[in-house]
Amino acid sequence: MFGIFLALILLIFGIFLKVTKDPGFAASKRFSWLFIVIGILTLAGKLIIMYQKGQL
């Protein structure tokens, strides 16, 4: 469950970086797609592993 939580945090942070207008995050804004993709892949992978183990 901790892995799912971390994947969701990465996904939410990536979306936050994508939509924020705060100038403090301007340098990190280009990494938003990276966080979004890593969050989606990690979440999907964790759910697939849990399903195969019968925990889901």
PDBQT receptor file of N, H, CA, C and O in Angstrom, charges set to zero:
ATOM      1  N   MET A   1       0.814  -1.197   0.000  1.00  0.00    +0.000 N 
ATOM      2  CA  MET A   1       0.000   0.000   0.000  1.00  0.00    +0.000 C 
ATOM      3  C   MET A   1       0.860   1.265   0.000  1.00  0.00    +0.000 C 
ATOM      4  O   MET A   1       0.466   2.306  -0.526  1.00  0.00    +0.000 OA
ATOM      5  N   PHE A   2       2.041   1.148   0.602  1.00  0.00    +0.000 N 
ATOM      6  H   PHE A   2       2.361   0.303   1.029  1.00  0.00    +0.000 HD
ATOM      7  CA  PHE A   2       2.923   2.310   0.641  1.00  0.00    +0.000 C 
ATOM      8  C   PHE A   2       3.382   2.690  -0.765  1.00  0.00    +0.000 C 
ATOM      9  O   PHE A   2       3.521   3.873  -1.075  1.00  0.00    +0.000 OA
ATOM     10  N   GLY A   3       3.618   1.689  -1.616  1.00  0.00    +0.000 N 
ATOM     11  H   GLY A   3       3.506   0.728  -1.364  1.00  0.00    +0.000 HD
ATOM     12  CA  GLY A   3       4.021   1.953  -2.996  1.00  0.00    +0.000 C 
ATOM     13  C   GLY A   3       2.940   2.661  -3.786  1.00  0.00    +0.000 C 
ATOM     14  O   GLY A   3       3.229   3.533  -4.605  1.00  0.00    +0.000 OA
ATOM     15  N   ILE A   4       1.698   2.288  -3.541  1.00  0.00    +0.000 N 
ATOM     16  H   ILE A   4       1.463   1.580  -2.876  1.00  0.00    +0.000 HD
ATOM     17  CA  ILE A   4       0.574   2.952  -4.214  1.00  0.00    +0.000 C 
ATOM     18  C   ILE A   4       0.483   4.405  -3.761  1.00  0.00    +0.000 C 
ATOM     19  O   ILE A   4       0.250   5.302  -4.571  1.00  0.00    +0.000 OA
ATOM     20  N   PHE A   5       0.668   4.628  -2.467  1.00  0.00    +0.000 N 
ATOM     21  H   PHE A   5       0.857   3.899  -1.809  1.00  0.00    +0.000 HD
ATOM     22  CA  PHE A   5       0.634   5.980  -1.933  1.00  0.00    +0.000 C 
ATOM     23  C   PHE A   5       1.731   6.849  -2.560  1.00  0.00    +0.000 C 
ATOM     24  O   PHE A   5       1.473   7.986  -2.955  1.00  0.00    +0.000 OA
ATOM     25  N   LEU A   6       2.948   6.317  -2.651  1.00  0.00    +0.000 N 
ATOM     26  H   LEU A   6       3.158   5.393  -2.330  1.00  0.00    +0.000 HD
ATOM     27  CA  LEU A   6       4.046   7.070  -3.250  1.00  0.00    +0.000 C 
ATOM     28  C   LEU A   6       3.810   7.356  -4.732  1.00  0.00    +0.000 C 
ATOM     29  O   LEU A   6       4.134   8.441  -5.215  1.00  0.00    +0.000 OA
ATOM     30  N   ALA A   7       3.246   6.386  -5.451  1.00  0.00    +0.000 N 
ATOM     31  H   ALA A   7       2.983   5.505  -5.057  1.00  0.00    +0.000 HD
ATOM     32  CA  ALA A   7       2.946   6.595  -6.863  1.00  0.00    +0.000 C 
ATOM     33  C   ALA A   7       1.902   7.700  -7.037  1.00  0.00    +0.000 C 
ATOM     34  O   ALA A   7       2.006   8.525  -7.944  1.00  0.00    +0.000 OA
ATOM     35  N   LEU A   8       0.907   7.709  -6.171  1.00  0.00    +0.000 N 
ATOM     36  H   LEU A   8       0.822   7.039  -5.433  1.00  0.00    +0.000 HD
ATOM     37  CA  LEU A   8      -0.108   8.762  -6.241  1.00  0.00    +0.000 C 
ATOM     38  C   LEU A   8       0.483  10.134  -5.915  1.00  0.00    +0.000 C 
ATOM     39  O   LEU A   8       0.117  11.135  -6.532  1.00  0.00    +0.000 OA
ATOM     40  N   ILE A   9       1.388  10.174  -4.952  1.00  0.00    +0.000 N 
ATOM     41  H   ILE A   9       1.685   9.361  -4.451  1.00  0.00    +0.000 HD
ATOM     42  CA  ILE A   9       2.050  11.438  -4.611  1.00  0.00    +0.000 C 
ATOM     43  C   ILE A   9       2.862  11.955  -5.800  1.00  0.00    +0.000 C 
ATOM     44  O   ILE A   9       2.813  13.146  -6.105  1.00  0.00    +0.000 OA
ATOM     45  N   LEU A  10       3.606  11.077  -6.473  1.00  0.00    +0.000 N 
ATOM     46  H   LEU A  10       3.646  10.109  -6.225  1.00  0.00    +0.000 HD
ATOM     47  CA  LEU A  10       4.366  11.489  -7.656  1.00  0.00    +0.000 C 
ATOM     48  C   LEU A  10       3.446  12.005  -8.755  1.00  0.00    +0.000 C 
ATOM     49  O   LEU A  10       3.735  13.015  -9.397  1.00  0.00    +0.000 OA
ATOM     50  N   LEU A  11       2.338  11.304  -8.967  1.00  0.00    +0.000 N 
ATOM     51  H   LEU A  11       2.104  10.484  -8.446  1.00  0.00    +0.000 HD
ATOM     52  CA  LEU A  11       1.381  11.714  -9.991  1.00  0.00    +0.000 C 
ATOM     53  C   LEU A  11       0.767  13.071  -9.660  1.00  0.00    +0.000 C 
ATOM     54  O   LEU A  11       0.673  13.941 -10.526  1.00  0.00    +0.000 OA
ATOM     55  N   ILE A  12       0.356  13.248  -8.425  1.00  0.00    +0.000 N 
ATOM     56  H   ILE A  12       0.433  12.541  -7.721  1.00  0.00    +0.000 HD
ATOM     57  CA  ILE A  12      -0.248  14.516  -8.009  1.00  0.00    +0.000 C 
ATOM     58  C   ILE A  12       0.770  15.654  -8.088  1.00  0.00    +0.000 C 
ATOM     59  O   ILE A  12       0.427  16.759  -8.507  1.00  0.00    +0.000 OA
ATOM     60  N   PHE A  13       2.013  15.395  -7.691  1.00  0.00    +0.000 N 
ATOM     61  H   PHE A  13       2.292  14.497  -7.351  1.00  0.00    +0.000 HD
ATOM     62  CA  PHE A  13       3.044  16.426  -7.771  1.00  0.00    +0.000 C 
ATOM     63  C   PHE A  13       3.333  16.808  -9.222  1.00  0.00    +0.000 C 
ATOM     64  O   PHE A  13       3.549  17.983  -9.519  1.00  0.00    +0.000 OA
ATOM     65  N   GLY A  14       3.338  15.837 -10.120  1.00  0.00    +0.000 N 
ATOM     66  H   GLY A  14       3.163  14.883  -9.879  1.00  0.00    +0.000 HD
ATOM     67  CA  GLY A  14       3.537  16.133 -11.536  1.00  0.00    +0.000 C 
ATOM     68  C   GLY A  14       2.424  16.990 -12.108  1.00  0.00    +0.000 C 
ATOM     69  O   GLY A  14       2.675  17.921 -12.872  1.00  0.00    +0.000 OA
ATOM     70  N   ILE A  15       1.199  16.672 -11.737  1.00  0.00    +0.000 N 
ATOM     71  H   ILE A  15       0.995  15.915 -11.116  1.00  0.00    +0.000 HD
ATOM     72  CA  ILE A  15       0.055  17.474 -12.193  1.00  0.00    +0.000 C 
ATOM     73  C   ILE A  15       0.133  18.880 -11.598  1.00  0.00    +0.000 C 
ATOM     74  O   ILE A  15      -0.154  19.867 -12.274  1.00  0.00    +0.000 OA
ATOM     75  N   PHE A  16       0.524  18.958 -10.319  1.00  0.00    +0.000 N 
ATOM     76  H   PHE A  16       0.757  18.156  -9.769  1.00  0.00    +0.000 HD
ATOM     77  CA  PHE A  16       0.690  20.265  -9.678  1.00  0.00    +0.000 C 
ATOM     78  C   PHE A  16       1.729  21.110 -10.423  1.00  0.00    +0.000 C 
ATOM     79  O   PHE A  16       1.496  22.290 -10.688  1.00  0.00    +0.000 OA
ATOM     80  N   LEU A  17       2.869  20.509 -10.759  1.00  0.00    +0.000 N 
ATOM     81  H   LEU A  17       3.058  19.551 -10.544  1.00  0.00    +0.000 HD
ATOM     82  CA  LEU A  17       3.894  21.249 -11.494  1.00  0.00    +0.000 C 
ATOM     83  C   LEU A  17       3.383  21.710 -12.852  1.00  0.00    +0.000 C 
ATOM     84  O   LEU A  17       3.733  22.795 -13.316  1.00  0.00    +0.000 OA
ATOM     85  N   LYS A  18       2.563  20.893 -13.482  1.00  0.00    +0.000 N 
ATOM     86  H   LYS A  18       2.278  20.012 -13.105  1.00  0.00    +0.000 HD
ATOM     87  CA  LYS A  18       2.044  21.232 -14.811  1.00  0.00    +0.000 C 
ATOM     88  C   LYS A  18       1.119  22.443 -14.767  1.00  0.00    +0.000 C 
ATOM     89  O   LYS A  18       1.156  23.276 -15.673  1.00  0.00    +0.000 OA
ATOM     90  N   VAL A  19       0.295  22.555 -13.737  1.00  0.00    +0.000 N 
ATOM     91  H   VAL A  19       0.265  21.878 -13.001  1.00  0.00    +0.000 HD
ATOM     92  CA  VAL A  19      -0.728  23.600 -13.717  1.00  0.00    +0.000 C 
ATOM     93  C   VAL A  19      -0.362  24.827 -12.884  1.00  0.00    +0.000 C 
ATOM     94  O   VAL A  19      -1.063  25.837 -12.947  1.00  0.00    +0.000 OA
ATOM     95  N   THR A  20       0.713  24.763 -12.109  1.00  0.00    +0.000 N 
ATOM     96  H   THR A  20       1.283  23.942 -12.057  1.00  0.00    +0.000 HD
ATOM     97  CA  THR A  20       1.037  25.891 -11.232  1.00  0.00    +0.000 C 
ATOM     98  C   THR A  20       1.582  27.086 -12.024  1.00  0.00    +0.000 C 
ATOM     99  O   THR A  20       2.226  26.933 -13.062  1.00  0.00    +0.000 OA
ATOM    100  N   LYS A  21       1.307  28.243 -11.508  1.00  0.00    +0.000 N 
ATOM    101  H   LYS A  21       0.784  28.367 -10.664  1.00  0.00    +0.000 HD
ATOM    102  CA  LYS A  21       1.809  29.487 -12.103  1.00  0.00    +0.000 C 
ATOM    103  C   LYS A  21       2.836  30.153 -11.194  1.00  0.00    +0.000 C 
ATOM    104  O   LYS A  21       3.293  31.261 -11.475  1.00  0.00    +0.000 OA
ATOM    105  N   ASP A  22       3.198  29.479 -10.104  1.00  0.00    +0.000 N 
ATOM    106  H   ASP A  22       2.827  28.579  -9.876  1.00  0.00    +0.000 HD
ATOM    107  CA  ASP A  22       4.145  30.016  -9.136  1.00  0.00    +0.000 C 
ATOM    108  C   ASP A  22       5.534  30.126  -9.767  1.00  0.00    +0.000 C 
ATOM    109  O   ASP A  22       6.042  29.140 -10.300  1.00  0.00    +0.000 OA
ATOM    110  N   PRO A  23       6.155  31.307  -9.715  1.00  0.00    +0.000 N 
ATOM    111  CA  PRO A  23       7.476  31.458 -10.335  1.00  0.00    +0.000 C 
ATOM    112  C   PRO A  23       8.568  30.653  -9.624  1.00  0.00    +0.000 C 
ATOM    113  O   PRO A  23       9.623  30.419 -10.213  1.00  0.00    +0.000 OA
ATOM    114  N   GLY A  24       8.353  30.232  -8.404  1.00  0.00    +0.000 N 
ATOM    115  H   GLY A  24       7.496  30.422  -7.926  1.00  0.00    +0.000 HD
ATOM    116  CA  GLY A  24       9.328  29.434  -7.687  1.00  0.00    +0.000 C 
ATOM    117  C   GLY A  24       9.500  28.048  -8.282  1.00  0.00    +0.000 C 
ATOM    118  O   GLY A  24      10.560  27.438  -8.141  1.00  0.00    +0.000 OA
ATOM    119  N   PHE A  25       8.463  27.544  -8.947  1.00  0.00    +0.000 N 
ATOM    120  H   PHE A  25       7.602  28.040  -9.062  1.00  0.00    +0.000 HD
ATOM    121  CA  PHE A  25       8.518  26.227  -9.571  1.00  0.00    +0.000 C 
ATOM    122  C   PHE A  25       8.843  26.309 -11.063  1.00  0.00    +0.000 C 
ATOM    123  O   PHE A  25       8.794  25.291 -11.754  1.00  0.00    +0.000 OA
ATOM    124  N   ALA A  26       9.168  27.476 -11.565  1.00  0.00    +0.000 N 
ATOM    125  H   ALA A  26       9.207  28.303 -11.005  1.00  0.00    +0.000 HD
ATOM    126  CA  ALA A  26       9.408  27.641 -13.004  1.00  0.00    +0.000 C 
ATOM    127  C   ALA A  26      10.575  26.784 -13.501  1.00  0.00    +0.000 C 
ATOM    128  O   ALA A  26      10.523  26.257 -14.612  1.00  0.00    +0.000 OA
ATOM    129  N   ALA A  27      11.609  26.642 -12.701  1.00  0.00    +0.000 N 
ATOM    130  H   ALA A  27      11.652  27.070 -11.799  1.00  0.00    +0.000 HD
ATOM    131  CA  ALA A  27      12.766  25.847 -13.132  1.00  0.00    +0.000 C 
ATOM    132  C   ALA A  27      12.439  24.350 -13.159  1.00  0.00    +0.000 C 
ATOM    133  O   ALA A  27      13.033  23.605 -13.938  1.00  0.00    +0.000 OA
ATOM    134  N   SER A  28      11.514  23.911 -12.326  1.00  0.00    +0.000 N 
ATOM    135  H   SER A  28      11.032  24.516 -11.693  1.00  0.00    +0.000 HD
ATOM    136  CA  SER A  28      11.159  22.490 -12.252  1.00  0.00    +0.000 C 
ATOM    137  C   SER A  28       9.965  22.126 -13.127  1.00  0.00    +0.000 C 
ATOM    138  O   SER A  28       9.585  20.958 -13.207  1.00  0.00    +0.000 OA
ATOM    139  N   LYS A  29       9.384  23.102 -13.769  1.00  0.00    +0.000 N 
ATOM    140  H   LYS A  29       9.692  24.051 -13.704  1.00  0.00    +0.000 HD
ATOM    141  CA  LYS A  29       8.172  22.868 -14.549  1.00  0.00    +0.000 C 
ATOM    142  C   LYS A  29       8.394  21.886 -15.701  1.00  0.00    +0.000 C 
ATOM    143  O   LYS A  29       7.467  21.175 -16.088  1.00  0.00    +0.000 OA
ATOM    144  N   ARG A  30       9.596  21.836 -16.247  1.00  0.00    +0.000 N 
ATOM    145  H   ARG A  30      10.349  22.413 -15.932  1.00  0.00    +0.000 HD
ATOM    146  CA  ARG A  30       9.854  20.937 -17.376  1.00  0.00    +0.000 C 
ATOM    147  C   ARG A  30       9.875  19.474 -16.940  1.00  0.00    +0.000 C 
ATOM    148  O   ARG A  30       9.784  18.585 -17.786  1.00  0.00    +0.000 OA
ATOM    149  N   PHE A  31       9.993  19.206 -15.651  1.00  0.00    +0.000 N 
ATOM    150  H   PHE A  31      10.067  19.928 -14.963  1.00  0.00    +0.000 HD
ATOM    151  CA  PHE A  31      10.007  17.836 -15.152  1.00  0.00    +0.000 C 
ATOM    152  C   PHE A  31       8.604  17.305 -14.845  1.00  0.00    +0.000 C 
ATOM    153  O   PHE A  31       8.463  16.180 -14.366  1.00  0.00    +0.000 OA
ATOM    154  N   SER A  32       7.578  18.095 -15.111  1.00  0.00    +0.000 N 
ATOM    155  H   SER A  32       7.693  19.009 -15.500  1.00  0.00    +0.000 HD
ATOM    156  CA  SER A  32       6.223  17.677 -14.764  1.00  0.00    +0.000 C 
ATOM    157  C   SER A  32       5.812  16.402 -15.499  1.00  0.00    +0.000 C 
ATOM    158  O   SER A  32       5.196  15.520 -14.901  1.00  0.00    +0.000 OA
ATOM    159  N   TRP A  33       6.140  16.296 -16.774  1.00  0.00    +0.000 N 
ATOM    160  H   TRP A  33       6.640  17.013 -17.259  1.00  0.00    +0.000 HD
ATOM    161  CA  TRP A  33       5.783  15.085 -17.521  1.00  0.00    +0.000 C 
ATOM    162  C   TRP A  33       6.511  13.864 -16.986  1.00  0.00    +0.000 C 
ATOM    163  O   TRP A  33       5.959  12.764 -16.969  1.00  0.00    +0.000 OA
ATOM    164  N   LEU A  34       7.739  14.054 -16.552  1.00  0.00    +0.000 N 
ATOM    165  H   LEU A  34       8.188  14.948 -16.565  1.00  0.00    +0.000 HD
ATOM    166  CA  LEU A  34       8.515  12.957 -15.976  1.00  0.00    +0.000 C 
ATOM    167  C   LEU A  34       7.825  12.408 -14.729  1.00  0.00    +0.000 C 
ATOM    168  O   LEU A  34       7.677  11.195 -14.584  1.00  0.00    +0.000 OA
ATOM    169  N   PHE A  35       7.406  13.293 -13.834  1.00  0.00    +0.000 N 
ATOM    170  H   PHE A  35       7.526  14.278 -13.951  1.00  0.00    +0.000 HD
ATOM    171  CA  PHE A  35       6.718  12.858 -12.622  1.00  0.00    +0.000 C 
ATOM    172  C   PHE A  35       5.381  12.204 -12.940  1.00  0.00    +0.000 C 
ATOM    173  O   PHE A  35       5.005  11.220 -12.303  1.00  0.00    +0.000 OA
ATOM    174  N   ILE A  36       4.664  12.738 -13.915  1.00  0.00    +0.000 N 
ATOM    175  H   ILE A  36       4.969  13.537 -14.433  1.00  0.00    +0.000 HD
ATOM    176  CA  ILE A  36       3.371  12.171 -14.292  1.00  0.00    +0.000 C 
ATOM    177  C   ILE A  36       3.544  10.757 -14.852  1.00  0.00    +0.000 C 
ATOM    178  O   ILE A  36       2.818   9.842 -14.466  1.00  0.00    +0.000 OA
ATOM    179  N   VAL A  37       4.499  10.583 -15.756  1.00  0.00    +0.000 N 
ATOM    180  H   VAL A  37       5.089  11.327 -16.070  1.00  0.00    +0.000 HD
ATOM    181  CA  VAL A  37       4.732   9.269 -16.367  1.00  0.00    +0.000 C 
ATOM    182  C   VAL A  37       5.230   8.262 -15.331  1.00  0.00    +0.000 C 
ATOM    183  O   VAL A  37       4.755   7.127 -15.296  1.00  0.00    +0.000 OA
ATOM    184  N   ILE A  38       6.176   8.666 -14.491  1.00  0.00    +0.000 N 
ATOM    185  H   ILE A  38       6.561   9.588 -14.519  1.00  0.00    +0.000 HD
ATOM    186  CA  ILE A  38       6.682   7.757 -13.460  1.00  0.00    +0.000 C 
ATOM    187  C   ILE A  38       5.563   7.376 -12.495  1.00  0.00    +0.000 C 
ATOM    188  O   ILE A  38       5.471   6.218 -12.089  1.00  0.00    +0.000 OA
ATOM    189  N   GLY A  39       4.723   8.317 -12.126  1.00  0.00    +0.000 N 
ATOM    190  H   GLY A  39       4.798   9.258 -12.456  1.00  0.00    +0.000 HD
ATOM    191  CA  GLY A  39       3.605   8.026 -11.225  1.00  0.00    +0.000 C 
ATOM    192  C   GLY A  39       2.628   7.039 -11.835  1.00  0.00    +0.000 C 
ATOM    193  O   GLY A  39       2.181   6.112 -11.159  1.00  0.00    +0.000 OA
ATOM    194  N   ILE A  40       2.291   7.226 -13.105  1.00  0.00    +0.000 N 
ATOM    195  H   ILE A  40       2.654   7.979 -13.654  1.00  0.00    +0.000 HD
ATOM    196  CA  ILE A  40       1.343   6.319 -13.773  1.00  0.00    +0.000 C 
ATOM    197  C   ILE A  40       1.940   4.925 -13.924  1.00  0.00    +0.000 C 
ATOM    198  O   ILE A  40       1.276   3.929 -13.637  1.00  0.00    +0.000 OA
ATOM    199  N   LEU A  41       3.194   4.851 -14.375  1.00  0.00    +0.000 N 
ATOM    200  H   LEU A  41       3.733   5.661 -14.608  1.00  0.00    +0.000 HD
ATOM    201  CA  LEU A  41       3.829   3.543 -14.562  1.00  0.00    +0.000 C 
ATOM    202  C   LEU A  41       3.998   2.796 -13.239  1.00  0.00    +0.000 C 
ATOM    203  O   LEU A  41       3.766   1.589 -13.171  1.00  0.00    +0.000 OA
ATOM    204  N   THR A  42       4.397   3.504 -12.204  1.00  0.00    +0.000 N 
ATOM    205  H   THR A  42       4.585   4.485 -12.259  1.00  0.00    +0.000 HD
ATOM    206  CA  THR A  42       4.573   2.874 -10.904  1.00  0.00    +0.000 C 
ATOM    207  C   THR A  42       3.242   2.400 -10.339  1.00  0.00    +0.000 C 
ATOM    208  O   THR A  42       3.151   1.299  -9.797  1.00  0.00    +0.000 OA
ATOM    209  N   LEU A  43       2.221   3.218 -10.463  1.00  0.00    +0.000 N 
ATOM    210  H   LEU A  43       2.294   4.113 -10.903  1.00  0.00    +0.000 HD
ATOM    211  CA  LEU A  43       0.900   2.840  -9.969  1.00  0.00    +0.000 C 
ATOM    212  C   LEU A  43       0.362   1.630 -10.724  1.00  0.00    +0.000 C 
ATOM    213  O   LEU A  43      -0.159   0.697 -10.112  1.00  0.00    +0.000 OA
ATOM    214  N   ALA A  44       0.483   1.639 -12.045  1.00  0.00    +0.000 N 
ATOM    215  H   ALA A  44       0.906   2.397 -12.542  1.00  0.00    +0.000 HD
ATOM    216  CA  ALA A  44       0.011   0.509 -12.843  1.00  0.00    +0.000 C 
ATOM    217  C   ALA A  44       0.807  -0.752 -12.523  1.00  0.00    +0.000 C 
ATOM    218  O   ALA A  44       0.225  -1.828 -12.381  1.00  0.00    +0.000 OA
ATOM    219  N   GLY A  45       2.107  -0.635 -12.409  1.00  0.00    +0.000 N 
ATOM    220  H   GLY A  45       2.579   0.239 -12.524  1.00  0.00    +0.000 HD
ATOM    221  CA  GLY A  45       2.941  -1.787 -12.087  1.00  0.00    +0.000 C 
ATOM    222  C   GLY A  45       2.619  -2.365 -10.722  1.00  0.00    +0.000 C 
ATOM    223  O   GLY A  45       2.526  -3.582 -10.565  1.00  0.00    +0.000 OA
ATOM    224  N   LYS A  46       2.449  -1.507  -9.744  1.00  0.00    +0.000 N 
ATOM    225  H   LYS A  46       2.524  -0.518  -9.872  1.00  0.00    +0.000 HD
ATOM    226  CA  LYS A  46       2.126  -1.974  -8.391  1.00  0.00    +0.000 C 
ATOM    227  C   LYS A  46       0.773  -2.673  -8.367  1.00  0.00    +0.000 C 
ATOM    228  O   LYS A  46       0.622  -3.700  -7.706  1.00  0.00    +0.000 OA
ATOM    229  N   LEU A  47      -0.210  -2.133  -9.078  1.00  0.00    +0.000 N 
ATOM    230  H   LEU A  47      -0.087  -1.298  -9.615  1.00  0.00    +0.000 HD
ATOM    231  CA  LEU A  47      -1.538  -2.769  -9.117  1.00  0.00    +0.000 C 
ATOM    232  C   LEU A  47      -1.480  -4.113  -9.837  1.00  0.00    +0.000 C 
ATOM    233  O   LEU A  47      -2.150  -5.057  -9.420  1.00  0.00    +0.000 OA
ATOM    234  N   ILE A  48      -0.703  -4.220 -10.894  1.00  0.00    +0.000 N 
ATOM    235  H   ILE A  48      -0.158  -3.453 -11.233  1.00  0.00    +0.000 HD
ATOM    236  CA  ILE A  48      -0.563  -5.493 -11.612  1.00  0.00    +0.000 C 
ATOM    237  C   ILE A  48       0.103  -6.532 -10.719  1.00  0.00    +0.000 C 
ATOM    238  O   ILE A  48      -0.338  -7.681 -10.667  1.00  0.00    +0.000 OA
ATOM    239  N   ILE A  49       1.157  -6.138 -10.020  1.00  0.00    +0.000 N 
ATOM    240  H   ILE A  49       1.515  -5.205 -10.062  1.00  0.00    +0.000 HD
ATOM    241  CA  ILE A  49       1.847  -7.075  -9.116  1.00  0.00    +0.000 C 
ATOM    242  C   ILE A  49       0.917  -7.526  -7.997  1.00  0.00    +0.000 C 
ATOM    243  O   ILE A  49       0.886  -8.707  -7.652  1.00  0.00    +0.000 OA
ATOM    244  N   MET A  50       0.164  -6.597  -7.432  1.00  0.00    +0.000 N 
ATOM    245  H   MET A  50       0.189  -5.637  -7.712  1.00  0.00    +0.000 HD
ATOM    246  CA  MET A  50      -0.768  -6.977  -6.364  1.00  0.00    +0.000 C 
ATOM    247  C   MET A  50      -1.857  -7.893  -6.871  1.00  0.00    +0.000 C 
ATOM    248  O   MET A  50      -2.282  -8.800  -6.156  1.00  0.00    +0.000 OA
ATOM    249  N   TYR A  51      -2.320  -7.673  -8.099  1.00  0.00    +0.000 N 
ATOM    250  H   TYR A  51      -1.974  -6.936  -8.680  1.00  0.00    +0.000 HD
ATOM    251  CA  TYR A  51      -3.352  -8.527  -8.674  1.00  0.00    +0.000 C 
ATOM    252  C   TYR A  51      -2.807  -9.944  -8.914  1.00  0.00    +0.000 C 
ATOM    253  O   TYR A  51      -3.502 -10.928  -8.661  1.00  0.00    +0.000 OA
ATOM    254  N   GLN A  52      -1.573 -10.041  -9.398  1.00  0.00    +0.000 N 
ATOM    255  H   GLN A  52      -1.009  -9.241  -9.603  1.00  0.00    +0.000 HD
ATOM    256  CA  GLN A  52      -0.983 -11.351  -9.656  1.00  0.00    +0.000 C 
ATOM    257  C   GLN A  52      -0.708 -12.134  -8.368  1.00  0.00    +0.000 C 
ATOM    258  O   GLN A  52      -0.765 -13.364  -8.363  1.00  0.00    +0.000 OA
ATOM    259  N   LYS A  53      -0.416 -11.430  -7.293  1.00  0.00    +0.000 N 
ATOM    260  H   LYS A  53      -0.370 -10.432  -7.297  1.00  0.00    +0.000 HD
ATOM    261  CA  LYS A  53      -0.190 -12.101  -6.010  1.00  0.00    +0.000 C 
ATOM    262  C   LYS A  53      -1.501 -12.437  -5.309  1.00  0.00    +0.000 C 
ATOM    263  O   LYS A  53      -1.498 -13.168  -4.318  1.00  0.00    +0.000 OA
ATOM    264  N   GLY A  54      -2.612 -11.919  -5.803  1.00  0.00    +0.000 N 
ATOM    265  H   GLY A  54      -2.614 -11.326  -6.608  1.00  0.00    +0.000 HD
ATOM    266  CA  GLY A  54      -3.912 -12.189  -5.199  1.00  0.00    +0.000 C 
ATOM    267  C   GLY A  54      -4.223 -11.277  -4.024  1.00  0.00    +0.000 C 
ATOM    268  O   GLY A  54      -5.114 -11.582  -3.232  1.00  0.00    +0.000 OA
ATOM    269  N   GLN A  55      -3.520 -10.180  -3.896  1.00  0.00    +0.000 N 
ATOM    270  H   GLN A  55      -2.796  -9.932  -4.540  1.00  0.00    +0.000 HD
ATOM    271  CA  GLN A  55      -3.744  -9.245  -2.803  1.00  0.00    +0.000 C 
ATOM    272  C   GLN A  55      -4.785  -8.194  -3.157  1.00  0.00    +0.000 C 
ATOM    273  O   GLN A  55      -5.206  -7.422  -2.296  1.00  0.00    +0.000 OA
ATOM    274  N   LEU A  56      -5.192  -8.161  -4.384  1.00  0.00    +0.000 N 
ATOM    275  H   LEU A  56      -4.850  -8.788  -5.084  1.00  0.00    +0.000 HD
ATOM    276  CA  LEU A  56      -6.131  -7.125  -4.824  1.00  0.00    +0.000 C 
ATOM    277  C   LEU A  56      -7.484  -7.714  -5.053  1.00  0.00    +0.000 C 
ATOM    278  O   LEU A  56      -8.413  -6.999  -5.427  1.00  0.00    +0.000 OA
TER     279      LEU A  56
